[in-house]
Amino acid sequence: MKGSYWVANRYRNKRRGRIRGVRSRTGTIFIFVILLLACAFSAMPLIYSVAQSLKPLEELYAFPPRFLVVNPTMENYEKLFQLTDSLWVPFSRYLFNSLFVAVVGTVVYVIIAAMAAYALAVGSFPGAKLLNHIIVKALLFSSPVLMVSQYLILSRTGMLNTYRAMLLPALAAPLGLFLMRQFILQMIPVSILEAARMDGAGTFRTFFCVVMPMVKPAWLTLSIFTFQSLWAGAGAAYIYKEEYKVLPTVLNQIAAGGTARAGASVILIIPPVLFFLLVQSRVIETMSASGIKE
């Protein structure tokens, strides 16, 4: 009797496992279809931008508008490059300004934000809680709200029409500090830091050799946000000299009144999209950990 009961019970469990397996596969297929539809919906603006840049004039102004291009052409890009050749400042200068501000600003900001977050998350000093509260409250102020005060500060300090006018306001953004601090609190146990100190590692060695590798998802995510913001021309409102203008500002001015705008929009989104594709796998991990501890 015991043997037959054991065999029947084993058969029943195996049958349940098969049923669960079928349900699991069905659920997986359903989730895959939903994610595929969401991915297609998210990619529609990018596909539409590329299609618009390849449309001839008659298709650009056709009514009702078409989503995809019928007769693709490179005329929009040719017009765009013809207009850039007739600028007062060489096109390479605008490209250099954009790359310099985006790359240097991203690297410097990530290092500053990570070091400050490490001090606030691990260090114990008078006023640490007050600084943490100030950082959280500073997240409520967006860039347009601060633009007038930043302009007055930069004007009185003589930093208008310089690279510092685009870099310094970005280096003071509180979002990166908040993200890095939250991630350090969540992902780095105190025992690891104590073990590093016992092994003779100093503060800077602990930070660069222990902390930074462990919070790699956080500073990669921060790099995406910072690079996209700087590449889009954050701080360009403080620049009036032509030789210091960045590429998005110039291309938007060129494309404001002609069909070249279609090609300009595609060129502007290429670097942020490529940079995002390189490090996008770390974004969700960071955002899920950023709001757990306070």
N, C-alpha and C positions, 0 to 999 in steps of 0.2 A: 504493500500500500504506500509506504513511504517513497519507494522508488518511482511508482507511477505518478504520485503527487509531485515529485521533483521534476519528472519529465514534462508533466502538463504545465507546471509553473514556468519551466524554462521555455516551453513553446509559446506560452502566453506572453512572456516578457520579450521574446524575439519578435512576436507579431506586433506588439506595441512599439518596439523599436523601429520596425518597418513603417508602421503608420506614422510615427513621429518623423522618420526620415522623409517620407513623402510630403508631409506637411512642411517640413523644413525646406525642402527643395522648392515647393510651391511658394513659400514665403520669400525665399531668396530670389526667385524669378520675378515675383511681384515687386520687391524692393529694387531689383536691377532695372526693371522697366520704368519705375517712378524716377529713379536717379537718372536714367537715360533721357527721359523727357525733360527733367529739370536742367540737365546739361545742355540739351538742345535749345531750351528756352534761354538759358544764360548766354549761349554762344550767338544768338540771333543778332544782337547789336553789333558784334564784331564782324559777322558775316555781311550784315547790311552795310557797314562802313566800307568794307573791301569792295562789295558790289557797286556801291555808289561811286567809288573812286575809279571804277573801270567803265562807267556808263558814258556814252557820248552825250552831246548837248541835248539832242531831241529826247533822249530817255530820261535825263535828269529832270526835265520840266514836263514830262508826260503826265497826263491825268486820265484815269486814276494812276497813282504811282505804282511801279512794279518793285517787288522785293529783290529779284535777281536780275542780272544784266543779260540782255539778249545779244547785243553786238559789242563785245568788250573792246576797249581801246585804251591806249596809254596817253591819250591827248591831255588829260588832266595833269598827269605827272610832268609831261613835257612843258606845259604852261607854267607849272610851279617852278621848275628849275630855270626856265627862261627868266622869270621874274626875280629869282634869287641872284641870278648873274648880274642884274642891273642895280643891285643895292649899293648904298654908299660904303658899307663895311662888307668885307668878304664873308661869304657864307660859312667858311671854316671858322671864322671868329665867333659867330653865334653858336656854332656847334661846340666849340671849345668852352665857351662860357657855360653852356648847359651841362656838359659832362663834368667840368671842373666843380661847379656848384653842387651837382647831384652826388658825385662820387666822394669828394672831400667832405661835404656836409654829412653824408650818410656815415662814413667811417668815424669822423670826429664825434658825431652825436651818439652813435652806439657806444663808443668807449666812455664818453662822459656820463651818459645815462646809466650804463652798467656799473661804473665805479661808484656813482652817487647812490644807486639802489643797493649796492652791496654794503655801503656804510650805514644806510638807514635800516636795512634788514637785519644785519648782524651786529653792528655796533651799538653800544649803550652809552649815551652821552646826554647831558641836559638839553632839553628842547627837541629831542628826537620825535616824540609823539606829536608835538605841535607842528613840526615840519611835515610829518605824514598827513596830518589833517589839512594843512595848507595845500599840499599836492593834490589831494582828493578834491578840494574845493576849486582849485585852479582848472580842473578838467571841465568845469561848467562854462568857462570863458572860451569862445571860439575865436578864430583869427580875425573875422571882420570886426568883432567888438574891440579888439586890441589894436586895430590898425592905426587909429588916430594917435593914440599914446605912443605907439612905436615910431610913427613918423616924426612926432615932435622930438623924441629922444634922439633918433638918428640925425635929424636936422641940426639940433643944437650941438651934437658931438662931431659934426662934420663928416658923417659916414654915408651920406646919400651919394648915389652914383658910384658905389664901390662894391666889391664882392662881400665885404662885411655886412652891408645892408641886407643881403640875401641870406647870409649864413647865420649871423648872430641871433636874429629872432627865432630861427628854426632850432638853434641849439638850446633855447630856453623852453621848449615845448614840454609840458608835464606828462604827456601820454607815455612816452618811452620810459621815463623814470617809474611811473606807476606800474606798467607791465613788468618791467624787470624786477622790481621789488616784490611784487606778488609772486612771480615765478620762483625767485630765490627762496622766499618763505615756504613755498609749497614743495619744492623739489630737492632742496639741499638740507640734509639733516645736520644738526649741530655736531654730532659725533664725527662726521667726516672732516669738518673744519678743525676740530680738536685734534684729530689724528694727524692732520697736516702740520699743525703747530708742534706736536710732539716729535715729528720727524725733522723738525728744524726749518720748516718753510716759513718765510716771512709773509707779511701782509700782501705784497704785490705778487709774490710767487704763488701764494694760495689763490689769489684772485685770478691770475692768468692761466695757471696750470690745473686748478681744481674747479673753480667756480665757472669760468667761462665755457669750458667744454661741457659741463653739466647743464648749463642754461643755453645751449646752442639753439634750440627751437625758439627761445624768446628773442634773442638778438637777431636771428634771421627774420622773424616776423617784424620786428622793429625796423630792420633794414628795408623791408618791402614798403612799409608805410612812409618811411622817411624819403626813400628814393623816389617814390611816386609823387610825393608832395613837392620835393625840390625840382624834379624834372618838369612838373606842371607849371612851374614859374612862381612858386611861393616866394614872396618878397620882391617880385618884379615891379610892384607898384612904387617902389622906392628908387627905381632906376629910370633916368631920363636921357642919359648919354647913350648914343647909338652903339658905341664900342663895348658897352657893358650889358647890353640887352641879351636875353637868353633866346633860344631857338623857338619855344612855343609862342612867345610874345611876337616875334617877327613873322612867323608863319600865320598866326591868327590875323595880323594886320594885312598881310598879303592876300589871304583868302577871304577877307571880309566882304569884298565886293565882286568876286568872280567865281568861275567854276573851279578854280584851283583849290577851293576849300575842301573838295572831296579827297584830293590827294594829300593835302596837308594833315587832315585828321588821321589818316592811316599812318603817316610817317611819325606823328607824335605819339601814337599808342604802341609803336613797336618796341622801344626800349623797356617801358614798364611791364609789358606783357612778357617779354623774354625773361626779365629779371624775376617776375612772379613765378613763371614756370620752373625756374631753377630751384626755388626754395619754398614752393607752395605746400609741400607735404608737412611742413612744420607749423603752419598757421593755426590749424584747428587745435593742435595739442597745446599751444600757448594760450589761445583765447579761452579754452576750457579751464585752465588753471589760474587765469588772471583774476577771477572774481571769487575764489574760494576762501581765501584768508584776508582778514583786514585787522 
